[in-house]
Amino acid sequence: MSERQEQELLGKLTQWGCDVSGALQRVLGSKELYCLLLQSIPQDKAFDALDTALRERDVRAAFEQAHSLKGVLGNMGLTPMYRECCDMVEPLRSGTLDGVAAHYETFRRQRETLVEILGGAADNL
């Protein structure tokens, strides 16, 4: 990915509400590494495992997957997804699915948004 493409991607993420500057600090300022790591996020197996756990109404497994994603998303500065994930983790931590479905639907759409943002950058490779 060229420097211009990195800047374009980081700009799109910033416009979406992501904490790109904070995430870059966590990767010692390496835009190249950050962009590389971002590409792997949508394929994280925890997304599918969370979906399965919620469909099966397995609160414990859903909590574990959502909590795992929360950490990844927070570290990567993907704030919109991180916040929605937090809104799922807390009820799941308490052992309930109450309110989780609505947050999960938003979270699922946000994953699609991330794929679109990353896909636009990948199209320019």
C-alpha positions in Angstrom: 0.0 0.0 0.0 1.4 3.4 -0.9 1.8 6.2 1.5 -1.0 8.0 -0.3 -3.3 5.0 0.1 -2.4 4.7 3.8 -3.3 8.3 4.3 -6.6 7.9 2.4 -7.5 4.8 4.5 -6.6 6.6 7.8 -8.6 9.6 6.7 -11.7 7.4 6.1 -11.3 5.7 9.4 -11.0 9.1 11.2 -14.1 10.4 9.4 -15.9 7.2 10.6 -15.0 8.2 14.2 -12.0 5.9 14.8 -9.2 6.8 17.1 -6.5 6.4 14.5 -3.9 8.6 16.4 -4.3 6.5 19.6 -4.0 3.2 17.6 -0.9 4.5 15.8 0.7 5.2 19.2 0.1 1.5 20.1 2.0 0.4 17.0 4.8 2.8 17.6 3.6 5.1 14.8 3.9 2.6 12.0 1.2 3.4 9.5 2.3 0.4 7.4 1.9 -2.0 10.3 -1.4 -0.5 11.4 -2.9 -0.8 7.9 -1.6 -4.4 7.6 -3.2 -5.3 11.0 -6.5 -3.6 9.9 -6.8 -5.9 7.0 -7.0 -9.0 9.3 -9.8 -7.6 11.5 -12.8 -8.5 9.4 -11.6 -12.1 9.1 -11.2 -12.6 12.9 -12.9 -15.9 13.7 -14.4 -14.3 16.8 -17.0 -12.6 14.6 -18.4 -15.9 13.4 -18.1 -17.5 16.8 -20.0 -14.6 18.3 -22.8 -14.9 15.7 -23.0 -18.7 16.4 -23.1 -18.2 20.2 -25.9 -15.6 19.9 -28.0 -17.7 17.6 -27.5 -20.6 20.0 -28.3 -18.3 23.0 -25.0 -19.4 24.6 -24.4 -16.3 26.8 -21.1 -17.5 28.2 -19.6 -18.2 24.7 -21.1 -14.9 23.4 -19.5 -13.0 26.2 -16.1 -14.6 25.6 -16.2 -13.8 21.9 -17.5 -10.2 22.4 -14.9 -9.6 25.1 -12.1 -10.8 22.8 -13.4 -8.5 20.0 -13.7 -5.6 22.4 -10.0 -5.8 23.1 -9.0 -6.1 19.5 -11.3 -3.3 18.4 -10.2 -1.0 21.2 -6.5 -1.5 20.6 -7.1 -0.9 16.9 -9.0 2.3 17.6 -12.1 1.2 15.8 -14.2 3.3 18.1 -17.7 2.8 16.5 -17.4 -1.0 16.6 -15.7 -0.9 20.0 -18.5 1.1 21.6 -21.2 -1.2 20.2 -19.2 -4.2 21.4 -19.0 -2.7 24.9 -22.8 -2.4 24.8 -23.0 -6.2 24.1 -20.3 -7.2 26.6 -21.9 -5.7 29.7 -25.3 -7.5 29.6 -23.5 -10.7 28.5 -21.1 -10.3 31.5 -24.2 -10.2 33.7 -25.5 -13.4 32.1 -28.3 -12.0 30.0 -29.0 -11.5 26.4 -31.4 -8.6 27.1 -30.7 -5.8 24.6 -27.8 -7.6 22.9 -29.6 -8.4 19.6 -30.1 -4.7 18.7 -26.5 -3.9 19.5 -25.3 -7.0 17.6 -27.2 -5.9 14.5 -25.6 -2.5 14.5 -22.2 -4.2 15.2 -22.7 -6.5 12.2 -23.5 -3.5 9.9 -20.4 -1.8 11.3 -18.3 -4.8 10.3 -19.7 -4.4 6.8 -18.7 -0.7 6.8 -15.2 -1.6 7.9 -15.0 -4.1 5.0 -16.1 -1.4 2.6 -13.5 1.1 3.9 -10.8 -1.5 3.7 -11.9 -2.8 0.4 -11.7 0.7 -1.1 -8.1 0.8 0.1 -7.4 -2.7 -1.2 -8.8 -1.9 -4.6 -5.9 0.6 -5.0 -3.1 -1.9 -4.4 
